[in-house]
Amino acid sequence: MLVSLSILLGYGVFDVCRRPAAKGPSKTRTGLRAVFPTDFPTAVKHPLVSLNGAFQRAIGRRTVSNTKNLDIVRLSDGSLAGGITLTSPSRIAAAAAETADVVVELSRRLKMVERPSGTGIPLLFVLCPAKVAPRDGRLPKGVSSPVNDIADAVLRHLDAAGVPYLDLRAKILETGIPYGDFFFRTDHHWLPRTGLWAAAAVARKIGEITGNAVDEAVFAPAGYEEGLKGEKSFLGSLGKRAGAGFAGLDDFSYPIPTFATDLELETLSLRHGKTKTTRRRGPFLEALRDPKFEMRGIYVSNPYSAILSGNRPFQRVINHRGANGAKVLLLKDSFALCVAPYLALSCGEVDLVDCRYMRGMSFLDVVARERPEVVAIVVNAGSTGSPKAVFHGVFEADSDFNLRPEQVEAGL
């Protein structure tokens, strides 16, 4: 291991010495990223990243710094968490106020939207949990996370403004099941089976708002089988940065309905400034599955995105067996990727908008075009601290907006 690390450091020093000085402003690269040049062969880099992770674990370290202000922490249960940064109370208050202001203003504007059944579209704010629980005792001594402080402050603002919300963190704690059991060990996302559980809670809340009946049978675990299975086959975004040796590998599976389904997926993609729309129709897997995200090596594949093809500017899931015909529009981050497919099974249509990737249209433009029965914001607690990314373009379109590298890396 020491020989391998010596080679790694030697190559990095040699590469720094042989390259000409960069022109223009430089980007800070810390940890392994400071050692690896961007063209370092992946066949060598990935094993060395794994060795480094194993070494860090062997010497008892519980944190790995890979980028500025993006520490990876190994919790006491062995799972990884990211985005553990020091934030002052004033910054927490400012981020919460900014996020809440956007949500409250969106709720106000939606009440003025004309639709066939009358004026006004209700808004529901769904707070998904971050990897770190409120008052999480799994963190290393002296380490804290501001994520839940910001989310709690947002909910207080919404409560005062009368905006309905669903706090899924509280729902998890009510189950009595260990918090970590709802998440991957090496990724910041929750498990697909948690997404099924969350979809049921969201559907019930939407049913309360709209008056539509909820088909509870759609969410019964007995109606699903484990598909896309792979034992010790998934290395999440945090594990890719810290190395497989730091926290090991995750098992992977996705609940697939055993009852008859007929779904149609429309996906708008944006690449190199050009848009492309694709459509698929069929049973659950045939319509929603995208094989290119599945197993292609642990450092490359992302099976979490195998259903719905990852984050896209706009997607439409039509349920041709939809019982109540409700049309729901989601403003989302990546946590909604394994909620929307199951929510669609209880609706007539679920549309998804990711403002981080939408260009040329604002979220309100999409609302005016689609005229949904209800709008739900579905984001994780970590996103409440990044309103400029998650809610960018809600009110006005911006064709020039792009995520910063650290925002992409954080998986926001």
C-alpha positions in Angstrom: 0.0 0.0 0.0 2.8 2.4 0.9 4.5 1.7 -2.4 1.3 2.4 -4.3 0.8 5.7 -2.4 4.4 6.7 -3.1 3.8 6.1 -6.8 0.7 8.2 -6.6 2.4 11.1 -4.9 5.4 10.8 -7.2 3.3 11.0 -10.4 1.5 14.0 -9.0 4.7 15.9 -8.2 6.2 15.0 -11.6 3.0 16.2 -13.4 2.9 19.5 -11.5 6.5 20.1 -12.4 6.2 19.3 -16.1 3.1 21.3 -16.8 3.2 25.0 -17.8 1.7 27.5 -15.4 -2.1 27.8 -15.8 -3.4 31.1 -17.2 -6.3 32.8 -15.6 -7.9 32.1 -12.2 -7.0 28.7 -10.7 -9.5 26.3 -9.1 -8.6 24.9 -5.7 -7.9 21.1 -5.8 -7.4 19.5 -2.4 -6.9 15.9 -1.2 -6.6 13.3 -3.9 -7.9 15.7 -6.5 -4.8 17.8 -5.9 -2.6 14.8 -6.6 -4.4 13.4 -9.6 -4.2 15.3 -12.9 -7.4 15.3 -14.9 -5.9 12.9 -17.5 -4.6 10.4 -15.0 -5.5 6.9 -16.3 -8.6 5.6 -14.6 -7.3 2.1 -14.7 -4.6 3.2 -12.2 -6.5 6.0 -10.4 -9.5 3.9 -9.2 -7.4 1.2 -7.5 -5.3 3.8 -5.8 -8.3 5.7 -4.6 -9.5 2.4 -3.1 -6.1 1.9 -1.5 -6.1 5.4 -0.1 -9.6 4.8 1.4 -8.5 1.6 3.0 -5.4 3.3 4.4 -7.4 6.1 5.9 -9.7 3.6 7.5 -6.8 1.5 8.8 -5.2 4.5 10.6 -8.6 5.3 12.2 -9.5 8.4 10.3 -13.2 9.2 9.9 -13.0 12.1 7.5 -11.6 12.5 4.0 -11.2 15.9 2.3 -11.6 15.7 -1.5 -12.7 19.2 -2.4 -12.8 22.5 -0.6 -15.6 22.6 2.1 -16.8 19.1 1.1 -15.6 16.7 3.8 -16.7 13.1 3.7 -17.4 11.7 7.1 -17.7 8.0 8.2 -20.5 7.8 10.7 -20.4 5.4 13.7 -22.5 2.9 11.8 -19.9 2.8 9.0 -21.9 4.7 6.4 -20.7 7.9 4.7 -22.1 11.4 4.9 -20.9 14.5 2.9 -21.3 18.3 2.9 -20.3 18.6 6.6 -19.2 22.2 6.7 -18.9 24.9 9.4 -21.7 27.4 9.0 -22.3 30.4 11.2 -25.8 31.0 12.7 -26.2 34.1 10.5 -25.5 32.1 7.3 -28.0 29.4 8.5 -30.7 32.1 9.0 -29.9 33.8 5.7 -30.1 30.5 3.7 -33.3 29.5 5.4 -35.0 32.9 4.8 -34.0 32.9 1.1 -35.3 29.4 0.6 -38.6 30.1 2.4 -39.1 33.4 0.6 -39.0 31.5 -2.8 -41.5 28.9 -1.6 -43.9 31.4 -0.1 -43.8 33.6 -3.2 -44.3 30.6 -5.4 -47.3 29.6 -3.3 -48.7 33.1 -3.7 -48.3 33.1 -7.5 -49.8 29.7 -7.9 -53.0 30.8 -6.2 -53.5 33.2 -9.2 -53.1 30.6 -11.9 -56.2 29.9 -14.0 -57.0 26.3 -14.7 -60.0 24.4 -16.1 -61.4 23.5 -12.6 -61.0 27.0 -11.2 -58.4 29.5 -10.1 -55.5 28.6 -8.0 -53.1 25.7 -7.7 -52.2 24.4 -4.2 -48.5 24.0 -3.3 -47.1 21.3 -1.0 -43.5 21.4 0.3 -42.1 18.0 0.8 -38.9 17.9 2.9 -36.9 14.7 2.3 -34.2 13.7 4.9 -30.5 14.3 4.4 -28.1 11.6 5.2 -27.4 13.2 8.6 -30.3 13.0 11.0 -31.5 15.7 13.3 -29.3 15.6 16.4 -27.4 12.7 14.8 -25.2 10.9 17.4 -23.4 9.0 14.6 -21.1 11.9 13.8 -17.5 12.0 15.0 -17.0 13.9 18.2 -16.7 17.6 17.6 -18.3 17.4 14.1 -21.7 18.9 13.4 -23.9 19.6 10.4 -26.0 22.7 9.7 -28.3 20.9 7.3 -31.1 20.2 9.6 -30.8 23.6 11.3 -31.4 25.2 8.0 -34.3 22.9 7.1 -36.0 23.4 10.5 -35.8 27.2 10.1 -37.4 26.9 6.6 -40.3 24.9 8.0 -40.8 27.5 10.7 -41.1 30.2 8.0 -43.6 28.1 6.0 -45.6 27.4 9.1 -45.9 31.1 9.8 -46.9 31.7 6.2 -49.5 29.0 6.1 -47.8 26.9 3.4 -48.5 23.2 3.8 -45.5 20.9 4.2 -44.6 17.3 4.8 -41.5 16.6 6.9 -40.4 13.1 6.0 -37.6 13.3 8.6 -40.2 13.2 11.3 -42.0 10.3 9.6 -38.8 8.3 9.6 -38.2 8.9 13.3 -41.8 7.9 14.0 -41.1 4.4 12.6 -38.5 3.6 15.2 -36.3 2.1 12.5 -32.6 3.2 12.6 -32.2 6.3 10.5 -29.3 4.8 8.5 -31.4 1.9 7.3 -33.3 4.3 5.0 -30.1 5.2 3.1 -27.2 3.7 1.1 -24.0 3.4 3.0 -21.8 4.9 0.4 -24.2 7.4 -1.2 -26.0 10.5 0.0 -29.3 9.3 -1.4 -32.0 7.2 0.2 -32.8 3.7 -0.9 -35.3 3.1 -3.7 -37.5 1.2 -1.3 -37.4 4.3 0.9 -38.7 6.2 -2.2 -41.6 3.8 -2.3 -42.4 4.4 1.3 -42.1 8.2 0.8 -44.3 8.1 -2.3 -47.1 6.7 -0.2 -46.8 9.5 2.4 -46.7 12.1 -0.4 -49.7 10.6 -2.1 -51.7 10.7 1.1 -50.8 14.4 1.8 -51.7 15.3 -1.8 -55.0 13.4 -1.4 -55.8 15.5 1.7 -55.2 18.7 -0.3 -57.0 17.8 -3.5 -59.7 15.5 -2.1 -58.7 12.7 -4.4 -58.8 9.1 -3.1 -55.5 7.3 -2.7 -55.2 3.7 -3.8 -53.3 2.3 -0.9 -52.8 -1.1 -2.6 -50.4 0.6 -5.0 -47.9 1.2 -2.2 -48.3 -2.2 -0.4 -44.8 -3.8 -0.2 -46.4 -7.2 -1.0 -47.1 -5.9 -4.5 -43.4 -5.5 -5.4 -40.4 -7.7 -6.0 -36.7 -6.8 -5.9 -35.3 -6.0 -9.4 -32.0 -4.7 -10.8 -30.4 -6.6 -8.0 -26.6 -6.6 -7.4 -24.9 -7.8 -4.2 -22.0 -5.5 -3.2 -22.3 -3.9 -6.6 -22.9 -0.2 -5.9 -20.4 2.5 -4.9 -22.2 5.7 -4.3 -21.0 9.3 -5.0 -19.4 9.6 -1.5 -17.7 6.2 -1.9 -16.3 7.1 -5.3 -14.6 10.1 -3.8 -13.4 8.5 -0.5 -12.5 5.1 -2.1 -14.2 1.7 -1.8 -11.8 0.7 1.0 -13.2 3.5 3.2 -16.7 2.2 3.6 -17.1 -0.9 1.4 -19.8 -1.4 -1.2 -23.6 -1.3 -1.1 -26.0 -4.0 -2.2 -28.5 -2.6 -4.8 -32.1 -3.4 -5.7 -35.1 -1.6 -7.0 -38.7 -2.5 -6.0 -40.6 -3.4 -9.2 -44.4 -3.8 -9.2 -45.7 -7.3 -9.8 -49.2 -5.9 -10.7 -50.0 -4.8 -14.2 -48.8 -1.3 -15.2 -48.9 0.8 -18.3 -46.7 3.9 -18.1 -45.5 6.4 -20.7 -42.3 8.4 -20.1 -41.4 11.6 -21.9 -37.9 12.9 -21.2 -36.4 16.3 -22.3 -32.6 16.2 -22.2 -30.2 19.1 -22.7 -26.7 18.4 -24.0 -24.2 20.7 -25.6 -26.9 23.4 -25.9 -29.3 21.1 -27.8 -32.5 19.6 -26.6 -33.7 16.1 -27.3 -37.0 14.5 -26.4 -37.5 10.7 -26.1 -40.6 8.7 -25.4 -41.1 5.1 -24.1 -44.3 3.3 -23.2 -44.9 -0.1 -21.5 -44.8 -1.8 -18.1 -42.9 -0.2 -15.3 -39.4 -1.4 -16.2 -39.8 -1.2 -20.0 -41.0 2.4 -19.8 -38.8 3.8 -17.1 -35.6 1.9 -17.2 -32.4 3.3 -18.7 -29.8 0.5 -18.9 -26.8 2.8 -19.5 -26.8 3.8 -15.8 -26.5 0.2 -14.6 -23.5 -1.8 -13.8 -20.4 -0.7 -15.8 -17.8 -0.8 -13.0 -18.3 0.5 -9.5 -16.5 3.8 -10.2 -18.5 4.5 -13.4 -22.1 3.2 -13.0 -24.9 4.9 -11.2 -27.8 2.4 -10.9 -29.7 4.9 -8.7 -30.4 6.8 -11.9 -31.4 3.6 -13.9 -35.0 4.5 -13.4 -36.0 7.9 -15.0 -32.4 8.4 -16.4 -31.2 10.7 -13.7 -31.8 14.4 -13.4 -33.4 16.0 -16.5 -34.9 19.4 -17.2 -38.4 18.0 -17.7 -40.0 14.6 -17.6 -43.6 13.4 -17.9 -44.8 10.1 -16.5 -48.3 9.2 -17.7 -50.2 6.4 -16.0 -52.5 4.9 -18.6 -54.2 3.0 -15.8 -54.5 6.0 -13.6 -57.5 5.7 -11.4 -58.1 9.2 -10.2 -56.5 11.1 -13.0 -54.8 13.6 -10.8 -52.0 15.6 -12.5 -49.1 16.5 -10.2 -46.1 18.7 -11.0 -42.9 18.2 -9.0 -40.2 20.8 -8.6 -37.4 18.4 -7.6 -33.9 17.5 -6.7 -32.4 14.0 -7.1 -34.2 12.6 -4.1 -37.4 12.6 -6.1 -36.0 10.2 -8.7 -37.2 7.2 -6.7 -40.4 8.8 -5.4 -41.9 9.9 -8.7 -42.1 6.5 -10.4 -44.3 5.1 -7.5 -46.2 8.3 -7.0 -47.2 8.1 -10.7 -48.8 4.7 -10.1 -51.4 6.4 -7.9 -52.0 9.4 -10.3 -52.9 10.0 -13.8 -49.8 12.0 -14.6 -46.7 13.2 -12.7 -44.4 15.8 -14.3 -40.9 16.5 -13.0 -39.0 19.8 -13.4 -35.4 20.2 -12.2 -34.7 23.9 -12.3 -30.9 23.3 -12.1 -31.0 22.0 -15.7 -34.0 23.8 -17.2 -33.1 26.5 -19.8 -35.3 28.9 -21.8 -38.3 28.4 -19.5 -39.0 29.3 -16.0 -40.8 26.9 -13.6 -43.9 29.2 -13.8 -43.8 28.9 -17.6 -44.1 25.1 -17.2 -46.9 25.5 -14.7 -48.8 27.8 -17.2 -48.3 25.2 -19.9 -49.2 22.1 -17.9 -51.9 23.4 -15.6 -51.4 20.7 -12.9 -53.9 20.0 -10.1 -51.2 20.4 -7.5 -47.6 21.4 -7.3 -45.2 19.7 -4.9 -41.6 20.8 -4.1 -39.7 17.6 -3.3 -36.2 18.3 -2.1 -33.8 16.9 0.6 -32.9 18.9 3.6 -29.4 19.6 2.2 -31.0 21.5 -0.7 -32.6 24.0 1.6 -29.2 25.5 2.0 -28.6 26.0 -1.7 -31.6 28.0 -2.9 -29.7 29.7 -5.7 -29.1 26.3 -7.3 -32.3 24.3 -6.6 -34.7 27.2 -7.1 -32.9 29.0 -9.9 -35.2 30.0 -12.7 -38.4 29.4 -10.7 -39.8 32.8 -11.7 -37.7 33.9 -14.7 -35.9 31.8 -17.3 -32.1 31.9 -17.5 -30.4 30.3 -20.5 -26.9 31.0 -19.1 -27.1 29.4 -15.6 -24.8 26.5 -14.9 -24.0 24.6 -11.7 -20.6 25.1 -10.1 -18.5 22.0 -10.0 -18.8 21.7 -6.2 -22.6 21.8 -6.5 -22.6 19.0 -9.0 -20.2 17.0 -6.9 -22.4 17.5 -3.8 -25.2 15.8 -5.7 -27.6 18.7 -5.0 
